[in-house]
Amino acid sequence: MGNAKAVDIVILKEDNTYRRIEVKTSRNKRFVTGFFQKYFDITLPLHPDFWVLVYIDEKNHSHYYILTHQEMGEVQMKRNEMDEWEQICGCDNVLLKDIEQFEDMWEKIS
């Protein structure tokens, strides 16, 4: 889908519903999300349902952090010291320490 994509992965479920997933990977404990540059309005319909952030540590082990879109927005707002969803300049990012509580929460996607 190139530069116009809204998500990285789409999962079609047996009941004909789907899950849209955005994946971000990092080796340096910082994930560039661009969240409030793209998803500044909570009512926008084209957004991922879930975010999977993958940290690859110094031993090449992968760690997975699974957040809903709402959770990702809340984490990003806290990191940005924001009180509400709004469009901002720059390029949003979150740190590994901001998302540690979401490790291996795969059951959210099921």
Backbone hydrogen bonds, N-H to C=O, Kabsch-Sander energy under -0.5 kcal/mol:
donor,donor_aa,acceptor,acceptor_aa,energy
4,A,1,M,-1.3
5,K,2,G,-1.2
8,D,21,I,-2.1
9,I,21,I,-2.4
11,I,19,R,-2.6
12,L,10,V,-0.6
13,K,11,I,-0.6
13,K,17,T,-3.4
16,N,13,K,-2.0
19,R,11,I,-2.0
21,I,9,I,-3.1
22,E,50,F,-2.5
24,K,52,V,-2.1
26,S,54,V,-2.5
31,F,94,V,-3.2
32,V,30,R,-0.5
33,T,31,F,-0.6
33,T,92,D,-2.0
34,G,92,D,-1.7
37,Q,34,G,-0.8
38,K,34,G,-1.4
38,K,35,F,-0.9
39,Y,35,F,-3.8
42,I,40,F,-0.5
44,L,41,D,-2.1
47,H,45,P,-1.3
49,D,20,R,-2.1
50,F,20,R,-2.2
51,W,67,L,-3.2
52,V,22,E,-2.8
53,L,51,W,-0.6
53,L,65,Y,-2.8
54,V,24,K,-3.2
54,V,52,V,-0.5
55,Y,53,L,-0.6
55,Y,63,H,-2.7
56,I,26,S,-2.6
56,I,54,V,-0.5
57,D,55,Y,-0.7
57,D,61,H,-2.6
60,N,57,D,-2.2
63,H,55,Y,-2.3
65,Y,53,L,-2.2
66,I,102,F,-2.2
67,L,51,W,-2.7
67,L,65,Y,-0.5
69,H,49,D,-1.8
72,M,68,T,-2.5
73,G,69,H,-2.3
74,E,70,Q,-2.2
75,V,71,E,-2.7
76,Q,72,M,-2.6
77,M,73,G,-2.5
78,K,74,E,-2.2
79,R,75,V,-2.4
80,N,76,Q,-2.3
81,E,77,M,-0.7
81,E,78,K,-0.8
82,M,77,M,-2.8
88,I,36,F,-1.1
94,V,31,F,-2.1
96,L,29,K,-2.4
98,D,95,L,-1.4
99,I,95,L,-0.7
99,I,96,L,-1.4
100,E,96,L,-0.8
102,F,99,I,-2.5
103,E,100,E,-1.5
104,D,64,Y,-3.1
105,M,102,F,-1.3
106,W,104,D,-1.1
108,K,105,M,-1.4
109,I,106,W,-1.7
110,S,106,W,-0.7
